[in-house]
Every structure is written in structure tokens, then in C-alpha cells.
């Protein structure tokens, strides 16, 4: 019984990370029809920036705040000076650009920080354990889930209760139409792209103490995040929430129940969803 | 003169769609653009709003050059666009669809500005369904919503592309009647329409297009009298 509780909580923590990474990815795809291959590299950069900031300041909370802000700036620059320039050439060029960018970031990380894994050590109450549902559980994993829940709620409020949110949701459906109603769509693109990068960076920081900070961490989460947005429906935020939860738990219980082919489980899920509902759980039929 | 188009050329890739289009609209007019499928009527509207930027020529709106501007800038100058196929935002509520259309008030007119309340007074059906998703509306209601959404930006000029397409005759009539009411309030309207007979009751000026050029410009009486032109360019 306590095993199940522990694996369920593990699954929740990973689901939280997946949601932070995939929410930006799915919104950017919905609006710009660009699958951003560099998105997971932003996540990795977030973790490395946190590692670096922690070395300088020794304060995890500061790293948690500043690293996503650095990604916010990087995201804005990438959109403004790279992606927007190739936009007129079509989606294939945009895709290739993000692909190349992912390689550049991955190699830059190796050049600067080496190929060895680094650890982000947390201290204070985050490093403690608590008793929950009869099991002893690390506070930090609950913290990861709490951060993603809080951000998910915040994003929901922005998207469904503000004018900016209305504009973003409309642009996901039909961005040229939004533009011809007098809204500066390129600016909205830049905003969503950079906020997406910042969220991904935040996921990277929070993942740091949980997993190890190494050059392979981008590739590891990229595939899972793609599966999340395909299963949830490309462009659907609600779909990203549900699919993150399903895939987080599937990963976690897969390791417990079918350790030999736990990695194959999420691909099997994706295959089943694509056969039954090709547009994803919450996706729009084309 | 609110709109003056001169020698406008627009391409889709290599195909030369608009081949020197000229068009003039006076303040407060309702003008109808006629012609067979594929002669460039929609492209003319899309060239004005900037969705398909013209390659050559001039589009003057209140003396301001629109050619080369982004659609959002053109819209902010006071041009509204009601597209073909009723591109409402299906996942957004009726009210949210309207809120997208809000622009900073255009101060050059004395008209009472449109807002959600005045819209719901005029379009009572939309008011009743303000919290429903746009995708759940009927075709006629969706058409009303695209027009209302544009009105929320208080435009001086509205470009309307085939507003009655695919609607039942009675619904089509009410859509045209509504456009007449909007025109009476002082808004200039340029409308693309297949059915010139329906438009005769409504529009003052008519243009006919063929192969990317204007081949006729005149009043309703002149259009009725020009039987040869109608046979050649409109009737099947």
C-alpha cells in the first residue's frame, strides 16, 4: 500500500515537470504551428543556470527566481531575432532553425560545464521528509508538484480570466484573423514564446535537485513532452494537464510494475491514442 | 473619398491575381463587388486589410497609405474585416469573441461607439447566447458574430466577404438587412456578394471584376440596364 502511495507521489512530481515543459510547447505550437525542438534545451539551460547561480550565491530560492527570468530574455531574443526572420520562409525552415538551436545549446552546455553530471544540493526544510499517507516522503518532491500546480492555476487564471488570455486562445485557433482585428500578433507570439521558455526554465530548476544536471537531460524530457502534447492534443492546455498526469503516473508505475519495458509504455499509449483519436484527447479535428 | 485604390497588383506566389485594380469608395457608401468565382474579389479585400500584401500599387484610406502595413496596423486605423467562411473563434464564448474585437476608440467619428451592450441590443440572439461557445452557434448567428466582432473595434470602413454564402434564404435576408442598418449608422461598407439581385436593394454602387480587373462601375440602375455586361460577367 505504501509503495503505491510513494509511486503515485513520484508520478505527480514528474507530471508537474512535464506540464511546465509541455504547456509552453503546446501553446507555441497552437499559435505558430512551430514544433520547437529547442524547448527542452531551455529546460536544460534552466537547470544549468540554477547550478551556476547556486555556486555564486548559495541561495536556491534566488536561483529559482533568476534562472527562469534569464530564459524569459533568451526566449524573447530567439523569437525576435531568429524565428521571426525565418517565419516568411515557412514552417519547415522554422522547424530546422529550432533543431539547429537545440544542437547549439546542447554543445554550448558541454563546452561550458563539461559532460559530467552535476548535482544541485538543496538545504533547509526542502531537504526534509514528511509523513504523508503513512509513508515518509521527501518534501522536495511535494514542492515540485506544488510549484507546477500553482503555476498551472496561475496560467489558467491568465488564459481564462484576462483579455490577454482571450487573445492568446484566439490566436491558437486563428492567428491571422486575430491580427486583422487590430491585435499585434507578432508581439503576442514573442510573449508566449518567451513565457514558454521561462516556464521550461523553471521546470529545469525544479528538476535539478530531483534528477541530475547533465547534457542528456534535454533529450530525456523532450520525447516525453512531445508525447504529452500529441496525446493531449496539439495546442490544448487542458490536454497538456491531463496527458502530463497520465504520462507522469504511467512512467512511475511502469517502473514499479513492468520494469523491463517501462520505457515502451508511453509509446504504446501514444500509439493507442493516435489510432483511436488522432487529434489527441482534447484536440480539434482538422 | 474614404478609400482610393490605384493600380493594385497582388500575387499568390507566381500567379498574378490582381492585375491593376482601381476602386473608389465615398464616406458612408455601401458598395458591392460582383463577379464570378476566382476573379479576385476576395483577394481585393485581403489586399486592403493586408492579409495578402499587394506587390505594387496604392491603397489610400483617409489619405493614409495602407499598402505594405501589417493587418493589425490597418485594422487599428479603422478598417474592419469580416472574412469568408465566418472565421469566429469556436472555442471562445460569444462574449469573448466580441472582446477580441475591442480596439482603442476611434475618435474621428461622432457615432456612438459600439460596445457589448449596444451589440446585444442590436443582435438579441447573440445576447441570449453570450456565454455559449462560438462553435455552438448556427451559421446565421456565426455570421452575425463575425460582423459584431468587427463592430466592437468601431471601424469606419468594413470589408465583408460573401456574408450570405451557405445561409438559408431567410437568414441571408436578415444578414443583408443588418448590414443595411450598419450602413445607415454611417459606416462605409465594401461587400463581396455573388447574388447581385439581393444586393440591388441594399447597395448604391456596384463594381464587377473579371480576371483580376474591374470591368464595370456604376449604380444599381446602370447595372440593371447593362444587360450585356451582366450576361458576360455575372450570369452563368
Contacts between the chains, C-beta under 8 A, distances in Angstrom:
chain1	res1	chain2	res2	distance
A	163	B	99	6.3
A	163	B	102	7.9
A	166	B	92	6.5
A	166	B	96	4.9
A	166	B	99	5.5
A	166	B	100	6.0
A	167	B	100	6.4
A	169	B	89	7.3
A	169	B	91	6.5
A	169	B	92	6.1
A	169	B	96	7.8
A	170	B	89	4.5
A	170	B	92	6.0
A	170	B	96	7.7
A	170	B	97	7.9
A	170	B	100	5.1
A	173	B	89	4.9
A	173	B	90	6.6
A	173	B	91	6.0
A	173	B	92	7.6
A	174	B	87	5.5
A	174	B	89	6.6
A	176	B	51	5.9
A	176	B	71	7.2
A	177	B	83	6.7
A	177	B	87	4.7
A	177	B	89	7.7
A	178	B	100	6.5
A	179	B	51	7.8
A	179	B	70	7.0
A	179	B	71	4.5
A	179	B	72	4.8
A	179	B	75	7.6
A	180	B	49	5.2
A	180	B	50	7.6
A	180	B	51	5.9
A	180	B	71	4.4
A	180	B	72	7.4
A	180	B	74	7.8
A	180	B	75	5.7
A	180	B	81	4.5
A	180	B	83	7.6
A	181	B	72	7.9
A	181	B	75	5.9
A	181	B	81	7.7
A	181	B	100	5.7
A	181	B	101	5.3
A	181	B	103	7.7
A	181	B	149	6.9
A	181	B	150	7.2
A	181	B	153	6.4
A	182	B	72	5.4
A	182	B	75	3.6
A	182	B	76	4.7
A	182	B	101	7.8
A	182	B	103	4.4
A	182	B	153	5.6
A	183	B	72	5.6
A	183	B	100	7.3
A	184	B	70	7.9
A	184	B	72	5.1
A	185	B	72	6.4
A	186	B	70	7.8
A	284	B	90	7.9
A	284	B	91	7.7
